[in-house]
């Protein structure tokens, strides 16, 4: 086939798709609006393959002449280039067409990576040989052959609203059922991505798709709120609300802080038991779960200061939940780019947050103008991670008491960083300079 990969990106999906089709012997074109300099790390990994590149632009003929276009989840479906394509897929839909393994699907506004990561860890510790992919920056195309060789092994897919929308779009155009998870989790429904959706209800609709094809033989874990009650009335699956799960299946002490993390890990433990794992082994496995990179990730302690990287907290509610996860004094790095969200949580930062180092961005400016954030002990906004980190570490060192230095932006990243992972990596780099 002639395959055009639209949006190479830096987080795995485009790369995995290009490799997958190139290995099959297809004629692959990769096109991305970014140039060779930005995409250099990904391009280096594609050197062994005979791939044609169109970078810094898209050309309509690459879509008109393709047998199949693989889209990046960030590309809007009304793109004129996609409209010109005869067939549009994603790395997830290509995988689902071939996959015969039991699927466990996880979505939600926040907490889906922790839930999916914890579930995979528990299943692995219990000898179930699971696979993990999706929004967690691992494309399932990277393990598709191994999954086919182990058809009993469960596949855990973390799915964003964009990815669910893409699966639904492919299903509707091809009249094919692709996503029918044996178990599914919706961790919560919070306002997110409102800069990219026509309405909040459209965003909720994408999340709801996760259970569309489930039957009475399948399991669905739902948030214990009005959204969860609404979803329970719509699905044919067996449902359980998160608050109904007895968290005695989890260890008393977890490596990942916060009541919200405990709830997500309990949901993962519940599913693992349903998949045949022994409760005692499950409980032991929850104690050894280290967490997921960039999600309230413990980056170590230096001179009484423990560092936590929560760069994936891209909405204000997630930032507030992170702050409420600690009893120690907190020195907080927060702020960034607005997604047309309710910013009131910035005005509710708890009293144990002793100092706030603000990152520059539209959300920061809006929060300072419209919430009680302006009355909190803050400095900035700073136009680099280096400056914000220097301010935070100075304030923490002055206190000379055990404390937490927390990066939890509560906003998107694009005015200062390539993405939230770039933001998180820069934070980690600053930590390393303390010990050099």
BAKE-233260 format. One record per residue: residue in one letter; x, y, z of N, C-alpha, C, O, CB in turn. Coordinates in steps of 0.1 Angstrom, whole numbers, plus 5000, padded with zeros to 4 digits. Last residue first. Glycine has a CB too. Layout:
% residues N
aXYZXYZXYZXYZXYZ;...
//
This chain:
% residues 436
x525551795412526751795404527851875410528951885405526451855390;x523151815425524151715430525451715422526351635425523551575430;x521651995411521852015426522951925431523651965441520551995433;x521151915386522252015388522552035402523652085406521852145381;x518951745388520251685387521451785389522551745394520451625373;x516951935388517151855400518551795400519351805410516151745402;x517052015361517352105372517652035385518552085392516252215373;x516151775349517451825346517951925357519051915361517551895332;x513451775357514351665361515851715359516651685368514051535354;x512551995342512451995357513451895363514251925372511051965362;x512851905316513552015321513652025336514652065342513052145314;x510951695317512351665315513251775320514251755326512651625301;x508551845319508951755330510451715329511051705339508151635329;x508551975294508552055306509051975318509852015326507052105309;x508451755278509551845277509651925289510751945295509451935264;x505851685285506951595288508351665287509251645295506951475279;x504151875276504351865290505451775294506051785305503051805296;x506052035248504851965254505151945269506151985274504651825247;x507852235244507352155232506052085236505152075229508352055227;x507252535263507852405261507252335249506152375244507652315274;x505952785265507452775269508052645265509352635265507552795284;x503452755255504052885253505552885257506352965252503352985262;x502452495261503052525248503652665246504352685236501952505238;x501352355282502752385283503352465271504452505271503552265284;x498452375303499152325292500552395292500852475300498452345279;x498152335339497852405327498752335316499552255319498252555328;x499052245364497652275362497252345350496152405349497252365374;x501752185371501452315365499952345364499552465364501952305351;x503652095395502352055391501652175385500952255391501452005404;x506452015411506052075398504652015395504551895392507052035386;x507352075444506452005435506252085422505952205422505051995442;x509251995470509252085459508552015448508951915442510752125455;x508451955504508251905491508452015481507852125482506851835490;x510551935534509551995525509451925512510251835509509852145523;x512151995565511651895555510451945547509551995553511351755562;x513652325565512752225571512452115561512452145549511552285577;x514752565556515652465563514752365571515152315581516552535573;x513852785542513052735553513852635562513552625574511852665547;x515652825522515652925532514852875544515052915556514953055527;x515152615504516452615512516352715523516952685534517552655503;x512752705492512752585500514052575509513952535521512752465491;x513552935479512652955489512652825498512552845511511252975484;x515452815461515852925470514952935482515352935493515953065463;x513752655446514752595455515352695465515652655476515952535446;x512152845433511552755442512552695452512352675464510852635434;x514052985417513253055427512652965438512652995450512053135420;x514952775401515852855410515152925421515552935432516752945402;x512652715387513252615397514152685406514152655418513952505389;x512252945372511252905382511752805392511552815404510052835374;x514652935356514353055365513353015376513453045388513853175357;x514352695343515552725351515252835361515652825372516752765341;x512052715328512052625340513252655349513152645361512052475335;x511253055320511952935318511852845330511552895341513452965315;x509953295327509853245313510753125310510953095298510253365304;x507853335355509153315350509053255336508153175333509953225359;x505553575370505853455362507253455356507753555352504853445351;x507353555401507153535387506053615382505653715388506953385384;x506053425432507053505425506853465410506353355407508453475430;x503653435460504153385447505253475442505453595447503053385437;x501453355483502953395483503553345470504053235470503653335495;x498253485471499153385476500553425476500953525469498953245468;x496753675458496953695473497753585479497953585491495653705479;x496553575433497353695435497553735449498453805453496653815428;x494653375435496153335434496953455437498053445442496453285420;x492053415435492753455447494253425446494953445456492153395459;x491453515400491253425412492053485424492753585423491753285409;x491853675378490553635381490353555394489153525398489953565370;x494553735374493553845372492253805378491453895381493453875357;x495953495378496253615386495253725385495053795395497653665381;x494653345357494453315371494853425381494153445391495353185375;x495653475334494253475337493953445352493053505358493553375328;x498453425337497953565336496453565340496053655347498253625323;x498353145336498953215347498353355348497953395358500453215346;x497253095310496553045322497053125335496253155343496652895324;x499353205294498053265294497153215306496353295311497253235281;x502553215312501553165302500253225304499953295313501453015304;x505353135332504653225323503653155314503953045310505653305315;x505152975363505552965350504753065341503553075343505552825344;x505753085396504853075385505553065372506553145369503853195385;x506152935426506952995415506152975403505952865398508352915415;x504952985459504552945445505453015435505653145435503052985442;x505152865492505652955481505352905468505452785466507252985483;x503852695508504452805514504952915504504953035507505652765523;x501152515512501952565501502552695505501852795505501152575487;x499452485533500852425534501652455522502852415522500752275537;x497052595525497952675533499352615534500352695536497352695547;x496152515490496152505505497252575512498252615506496152365509;x494652695465495852635469495952635484495852735490497052695462;x492452825453492152735465493452655469493252565477491052645461;x493052955430492753035442492552955454492353015465491553125439;x493152745412494452825415494252915427495252945434494852905403;x490552665409491352595418492752665421493252635432491652455412;x489452845389489252875403490152795413490452845423487852855407;x489552825362490852835369490652865384491652895390491652945363;x488052625339487752695351489052705359489552595363486552625359;x489652665306489152595317488752685329489152805329490152485321;x491052715282489652765283488952685294487852635293488852755270;x493552645286492752555277491252595278490452505276493052405280;x496552835289495152815292494552725282494852735270494452955292;x499852745300498952785289497452745292497152635297499352725276;x500952805333501252775319500152825310499652935312501352625318;x501452685367501152775357501452735343502252635341501752915360;x504052615392502852595386502552705375503352795374501652595396;x505852475418506052535405504752505397504452395395507352485398;x505852515453505152475441505552555429505652675429503652495443;x506652375482507152475473506752445459507252345453508752505475;x504952275511505152255497505652385491505252495494503852215490;x505352105542505352235535505652205520506552125517506352325541;x503451785544504651865545504452005539503652015530505951795540;x501351645535501151725547502351815550502251915557500951625559;x499951605502501151615511500751695523500051785523502351675504;x497951625484498451485486499551485497500051385501499051435474;x497051865477496451805488496951665492496451605501494951805485;x498551905453498851985465498251925478498851935489498452135464;x497151735436498551705440498951785452499551725461499451745428;x494651865435494751725440496151695444496351635455494151625431;x495452095421494952105434494951975442495351965453493552165434;x496251985396497152055404496752065419497552045428497452195399;x493751885388494851795390495951855399496451795408495451745377;x492352125384491852025394492951925398493051895409490651955389;x493652255362493752305376493352205387493952205397492952425377;x495552025341494252095344494352145359495052075367493052005341;x497751875338497551985329496252055330495852135322497751935315;x499951695352498751765357498551895349499052005352499051805372;x502351615342501151565335499851625341498751605335501051415335;x504251695360504051775348502751735340502251825333505251775339;x505051635386503651615382503351695370502251755369502751645394;x507651525404507351575391505951535386505651415384508451515381;x508951615435507851545428507651615415507451735414506551535437;x511551595458511051645446510051555439510251435438512251665436;x512151685491511751575482511151635470510251725471510851475490;x514751825510513651855501513451735492514351685485514151985492;x516851755527515551765533514451805523513251825527515551865544;x518951735507518951825517517551855523517151975523519651955513;x516951575484518251635485518151745496517351835494518751695471;x515351285471515451385481516851445482517851365481515051325495;x513351195441514451185451514451295461513651395460515751175444;x511151215426512451225419513651225429514751265425512451345410;x508051065423509151095433510451095426510850995421509051005445;x505551185403506651105403507751155413508151265412507251085389;x502951275396503351275410504551175412504551105421502151235419;x503751165366502551175374502851165389502951055394501551065369;x506251135354505551265352504251275359503551375357505451285337;x506050775353506850905351505951025348504951015340507850875340;x504050635378504250655364505050775362504750875369502950655356;x504750405406504150515400504450525385505250435380504550645407;x505750165416506550285418505850415413506350525415507850275411;x504249915434504049995423504750135424504450205434502550015420;x504449765457505749785450505549865437506449885430506249645446;x501949755467502949815475504149845467504949945471503249725487;x500549605448500249755449501349825457501549945455498849765455;x501549355453502049425440501649575441502449655436501349365428;x500249275476501749295476502249375464503149455465502449155476;x497649265465497949355476499449385477499949495478497449305490;x498049045447497649185443497949285453498549395449496049185440;x498548835464499548885454499249025449500149105447499748785443;x496048825477497348845485498448895476499248985480497748715492;x494248765455494148895463495448925471495849035472493048885473;x495448645424495148615438495248745447496148815445496148505444;x493948715393495048735402494648705417493548745420495648875401;x491848705375492348575380493548595389494148485393492748495369;x490648935367491348865357492148745363493048685356492348955350;x489649025391488748975381489348895370488848805364487849095375;x492049125401491449005407490448945398490348825398490849055421;x492449345383493349235384492849105390493048995385494649275391;x490249505391490249445378491249325377490949215372490649545367;x491149575417489849515415489849435402489349325401488749615416;x493549715411493549595419492349515417492349385416493849625434;x492449945398493349855391493449715398493449615391494749915390;x491050055419490350015407491149915399490649815394489950135398;x493250115436492250015440491449965429491049845428491350085451;x494450315421495150185423494250075428494349965424496350205433;x492550515424492850465411493550325411493350235403493750565403;x492650565451491350515445491650455431491050355428490450635444;x495250645455494850525461493550475455493450355453494650545476;x495150895441495950785436495550645442495550545435497450815439;x493451035457493051005444493850895438493350815430493151135435;x495051065480493850985481493350945467492750835465492751055489;x498651055478497351115474496151015475496250905471497351175461;x501650915463500850985473499551025468499251035456501651115477;x502950595457502350715450501450785460500550725465501550675437;x503650385473504650475469504150605462504850705463505650405459;x501450315501501750315487502850415483503050515490500450355479;x500550125528501450225523501750215509502150105504502750225532;x498649915527498450035536499250155531498850265531498650005550;x497749785495498649795506498349925514497850025509500149785502;x494449695485495649775483496449775496495849765507495449915478;x492149585492492949505482494249575479495049525472492149495469;x490849765507491749665515492449575505493349505509490849585524;x489149925494490549945491491449865500492749885501490950095493;x486449815478487049805491488549815489489149735483486749675498;x484550015457485649915458486349925471486750035476486649955446;x482650205457482250075461483349975463483149875468481150025452;x483750425445483650435459483150295465483250275477482750545463;x483550355417484850355424484750355439485550285446485650485420;x480950135410481350265412482650265420482850175429480350355419;x480449895384480749915398481350065399482150105391481749815404;x478449705361479049835365479349825380478649765388478149955362;x478449505333478349505347479049635352480249655348478949375353;x477149675303478149605311477749595326476949675330479449675309;x475449825289475049695291475949615300475649505305474849615278;x474950175298475850065293475149925297474349915306477150065300;x473450375308473550365293474250245289474150205277474350485288;x473550395335472250365329472350345314471350295308471350485332;x476150455339475750325343474350285337474050175335475650315359;x476350725331476950625323476450485326476250395317478450625324;x475050835353474450855340475050745331474250685323474750995334;x476750785374475350725374474750735360473950645357474550815384;x479050925365479050775366477650715367477450615360479850745379;x478051185367478451125354478450975354477950915345479851185350;x477651215394476451215385476851165371475951095365475951355384;x479950975408479251105407478151095397477750985393480351215403;x482150785411481050785420480450925420480350995430481450745434;x483250655379483350755390482050755398480950735392483750895385;x483250295372482850435369483050525381483150475392481350435366;x484150015354484250085366484050235364484650285354485750055373;x482649745338482949885337482949955351482049945358481749955328;x483049425322483049505335483349655332484249685323484149445345;x481049195303482149285305481949365318480849375323482349375293;x478749055298479948975302481149065305482149005310480248875291;x476949235288476749195302477949105307478149095319475449115303;x479249435267478049355270477949315284478849355292477949225261;x480449725249480549625260479149555262478149615259480949695273;x480449925231480249785226480349685237480349565234481149755215;x480750165246479650145236479350005233478249965232479950225224;x482650245264481750135268480650105257479850015260481150155281;x483950455252484750345257483850225260484350105259485550385270;x482350675247482450575237483250445242483050335236483250625225;x482550855267481550755268481650645258481250535260480150825266;x484551035257484850945268483850835269484250715272484851025282;x482951175238484151095234484550995245484950875242485351185230;x481051295254480651195244481851105240481650985238480051265232;x482651485267482051375275481651265265481851145269480851425283;x483051665245484251595252483751475260484351365259484951695261;x480451745241481251675230482451605236482651485232481651775219;x480051885265479251765262479951685251479851555251477851795258;x481552115262481952015272481251875269481851775271481652065286;x481952195227481252205240481852095249482552005245479752185238;x483852195208482752285206482052305219481452415222481852245195;x487352175218485952115217484952225215485052335221485652025229;x489652315224489652235212488252165209488052105199490652125213;x489452435248489952515237489852445224490052505213491452555240;x488952235266487752315261488152415250487352475244487152385272;x490452035278490552055263489452135257489052125246490551915256;x488351965305489651965299489451985284488351955279490351835302;x486651915335486751995323488152005318489052035325486252145327;x486351555342486651695346486751785333486951735322487951705354;x485451255352485151355341485351495347484551535355483651325336;x487450965359486651085363486351165351486851135340487451175373;x488050705350488450745363487650865368487350875380489950785363;x486550445336486450585335486850645348486050635358485050645329;x487650135325487550225336487450365331488150405321488850215345;x486749805315487049945312486850025324486149985334486049995301;x487149475302487049565313487449705309488349725301487949515325;x487049395276486549305286486349375299485449345307487449185288;x486149635250487049595262486349495271485149505274487449715269;x486049665220485049595229485849545241486149425242484349485221;x486649835192486949845206485749785214484649845215487149995211;x485649785166487049775169487349765184488249685188487849885163;x483349695143483549715158484949685161485449575158482549615166;x482749875114483449775120483549795135483849915139484849755114;x482050065094481049985100481649855106481249745103480049945089;x483750265086483950125081482950025085483049915081485350085085;x482850495098483150495084483350355078483050345066484350585081;x482650415125481450465118481650465103480750445096481150605123;x485350345132484250245132483050295124482450205117483850225147;x486650585128486950475120485850375120485450315109488350415124;x485350735149485350775136485650665126484950655115486250895133;x486150585172484750595168484550635154483750585147483950695177;x488850635171488350495170486850495166486450425157488450415184;x488850915175489450855163488950715161488550675150490950855163;x487850925201487150995190487550935177486750915167487351145190;x489850795215488450745215487650795203486950725197487750765228;x491850985211492050855206490650775205490450705196492950775215;x490851215225491151215210491251075204490651055194492551295208;x490651125251489351155244489651165229488751125221488851285249;x492950845254492550985256491251005248490750925241493651085250;x493550535269492950605258492450745261491650765270491750525252;x495650275275495250405281494750485269495550505259496350475288;x495049935275495150055266494750175274493550185278494350035253;x496449635281495949745288496149875279497349905275496649775302;x495849315272496449435267495749555274494549565273496249445251;x496648985286495749105285496549225280497749245283495149145299;x497448695269497948805277497048925275496748965264499348835272;x496548505251495848505264496348625273495648665282496148375272;x498248515229496848565228496048575241495048635242496048485218;x501048565221500548535234499148585235498848685242501448605245;x501548645195502148515199501648475213501848355217503648525199;x500348885195499648785187500248645191499548545190499848805173;x502149025211500849005216500148895208499348815214499949135215;x504349035193504448955205503048935212502848825217505349035215;x503249205173503549065170503748975182503248865183504949065162;x502749445187501649375181502049225178501149135180501249445169;x504349635200504249495206503249405199502849305205504049505221;x504149865186505449825190505449685195506549615196506049915200;x501449925184502049865172503449815176504049735168502149965161;x500750065207500649915207501149855195501349725195499149885208;x503150315217502150265207502050115207503050045208502650315192;x503350485246503850365239502750315229501650285233504150245250;x502150695259503350725249504050595245505150605240504350815256;x499750655269500950655279502250665271503350645277500950525287;x497850615251498150755254499350765264499950875266496950815261;x499150295242498150395240498650535244499750575241496950375249;x499850005264500150105253499050205252498150205261500150025239;x501149705277500549835280500949935268502049945264501149895293;x500449365284501049465275500349595278499249595282500849425260;x501249105309500449205302501249285292502449295293499749295312;x501648845323502348885310501548985302501248965291502648765301;x500748745347499848745336500448795323499748805313498648835340;x502048735372502348635362501448635350501448535343502348505367;x501748935390500948805392501048705381500348615380499448845394;x503249135380503649075393502948945396503448855403503549165404;x501549195359502849145356503349075369503948965367503849255352;x499349305372499149185363500549115361500648995360498549225350;x500549525384499949425392499849295384500149185389498549465397;x501349675362502349635372501749515380502449415382502749755381;x498849735349499949655342500949595352501349485351500549745332;x497649885370497049755365498149665358498149545361495849785356;x499350105371499250015382498649885378499149785383498350085393;x498950215345500250165349500250075361500949975361501150285352;x496250275346496750175336498050125340498350005338496850245322;x496250455367495450345368495950235358496050115362493950375364;x498050655358498350585370497550455371498050355375497950675383;x496650735335498050675334498350595346498950495346499050785331;x494250835345494250725336495650655335495650535334493650755323;x494251075359494350945367494450825358494650715363493250935376;x491751275343492951255350493051125357491951065361493251375360;x489551205326490251335325491651335331492551385326489451445330;x489550875312489250975322490051095320491051105313489650905336;x490250525305490150665302489750745314489650695325489150685290;x491250205296491250305307491150445301492050485293492450285316;x490549875288490650005284490450105295489550085303489650035272;x491749565281491349645293491549795289492749835287492149605306;x491149295260491449435261490949495274489749475278490949515249;x492548985252491549055260492049205262493149225266491248985273;x493648965217493948955232492749025239492149115233495249015235;x493649005191492648915196492848895211492148805217492748775189;x494249275168494449225182493249125185492049155183494449335192;x493949385143494649265144494549195158494749075159496049285141;x492449615149492049535138492649395138492049295135492349595124;x493949745168492749675172492249585161491549485164491649785175;x496149855152496349755162495049675165495049555166496949815175;x494750045138495449945131495749825140495549705136496749995125;x493850205159492850125151493550015143492949915141492050225142;x496250305169495350225177494450145169494250025172494650325187;x497350455148498050335152497150245161497350125161499350385160;x494450515126495450555136496250435140495850325136494750625149;x493150605093493250515105494250585115494750695113493850375101;x491250675065492050735076491950635088490950585092491450875081;x491050675030490950595042491850655053492950685051491350445040;x491250885012490350775009490050695022488950645024490750684998;x491651225020492051095020490950995018489851015022492751065034;x490651485022491051435008491451295008491751234997492251525004;x490251515048489051515040489451455026488551405019488451645039;x492851545057492251425060490951405051490651295048491851425075;x493251805047494151705042493451565045493551475037495451715048;x491451965061491151945046492051835041491751765031491452075039;x490351845092491451885084491151865069490751755066492751815089;x488451755109487951835098489151895090488851985081487051945103;x489751625130489151535119488651615107488451565096488051455125;x492951755139491451765140490851685127491451695117490951905140;x495551585154495051645142493551635142492951535144495651565129;x496251445176496151595178495551655165495151775166497451655181;x496651175169495451215176495251365177494051415178495451155190;x497751155135498151175149496851225156496051295150499251285150;x496650915110496651045117497151045131496950945138495251105116;x497550755082497550735096497750875103498750945101498750645101;x495850685053496550785060496450755075495350725080495850925057;x496050465024495750485039496550595045497750605042496050355046;x496750514999495750415001495250425016494050385019496250264999;x497250844986497550734996496350634997495250674996497750795010;x496651064971497250944964497550824974497950714969498550984958;x495751254988494851214977495351074972494550994967494851314967;x497951295004496751245010495851185000495151085002496051345019;x499851404988500251294996499051225003499151115008501251335007;x498551614977498751494969499151374977498851264973499751524957;x498751824996497551754994497651624986496851534989496551844987;x501351835019501051845005499751765002499751645005502251804995;x502452025047501651905042501351935027501152055023500351885050;x505652115061504452145053503752015051504251905053504752215040;x507852035074507652175074506352215066506052335065508852245068;x508551755053508551815066508451965064508852025054509851785073;x508151455040507751595036507551665050506551655056506351585028;x510151165032509751275042509251405035509851445025510951305051;x509950815028510050955021509451055031508451025038509150955008;x511950555039510850635041511050765034512150825035510550655056;x513350275045513150355032511950435033510950395027513150255020;x515050275077513950235068513750325056514150445057512650245077;x517050345095517150215088516050185078516150095070517150115098;x516150605105517150595095517250465088517550455076518450625101;x514350645126513850595113514850575102514450535091512750685109;x515750755146515350615148514750555135514650435134514250615159;x516051015137517250925139516850785140517550695134518050975151;x513551115139514051085125515250995126515550915118514451215118;x513351165166512551065160513051025146513050905143511051115159;x515251375170515351245178514551135171514951015171514851265192;x514351575151515651505149515651375157516151275152516751595154;x512251755149511951605149513251515149513051395147511151575137;x513452005149512551965160512351815161512351755172511252035159;x514951985125515552015137514751965149515251905158515852165138;x513151935104514051835108514751855121515051755128515151825097;x509952085115511052065106512051955111511751905122511852195104;x506352025115507652065121508752025112508651935104507752005135;x504351915101504552065099505752115106506252225103503352135105;x504951615083504851685096505051835094505951865086505751625107;x504751295069504651435067504351505080503451455088503551475057;x506151015054505951085066505851235064506751285058507051045077;x505150745034505550895034505150945048504050925053504750975023;x505950425023505650515034506150655032507250675028506250455047;x504850145009505550275005505050385014503950425014505150304990;x505449835028504549945022505450065018506550085023503449985031;x506749645041507049665027506249765020506249775008506949535020;x506449615067505549535059505949545044505449465036504149575061;x508249805076508649665078507749575069508149475065508549625092;x506650035071507850015064508349865065508749815055508950105069;x504549995090504249985076505549975067505449905057503450105071;x506050025114505149905112504949895097505049785092503849925119;x507350275112508150145113507350025109507749945101508750125127;x505150445113506050445101506850315101507050255090506950565102;x504050375138503250355125504150345113504050265105502250465123;x506050465155505650325155504850285142505050185136504850285167;x506050745150507250655148506850515146507350445137508250675160;x503450815158503850835144505050745140505150685130504150975141;x503650745186502650685177502950695162502850595155501350765178;x505850875200505750725197504850685187505150585179505450665209;x506251145205505851055216505450915212504750845219504651115223;x506651335187507751305195507451195206508351165214508351425202;x505451345152505351365167506651325174507651285167504251295172;x504351305127505351215132505351225147505451125154506751235126;x501751355109502151395123503051295129502651195136500851405131;x500651105090500451255092500651285107499951255115499051295088;x501850885068501750905083501751055085502751125082503050845090;x500550725041501050855046500750865061499650855066500250975038;x501150445021500750495034501350625037502550645036501150385045;x500250234996500850374998500250425011499050445012500550464986;x500849885000500050005000500950135000502050125004499150005012;
//
